[in-house]
């Protein structure tokens, strides 16, 4: 019988996410502002991230290592 895999944590705080991604909080914020919060609205404070969020952010943080990642279009 197989058991479903569960992540170590359900949600990661901003500092935990930055540590997981091996970057500073400032670099995490810049990554979020460049790829997610790019429609002119302010980034909310106190974000939390799931493991799948961290995987996507990890791909975006190293574009030269992951050429097959599809970029989100900039919103106008």
Protein Blocks (a to p, Z undefined) as FASTA:
>chain_A
ZZddddfbfbdcfklmmmmnopafklmmmmmmmmmmmnopacdehiacdfklmmmmmmmm
mmmlmmmbccddddZZ
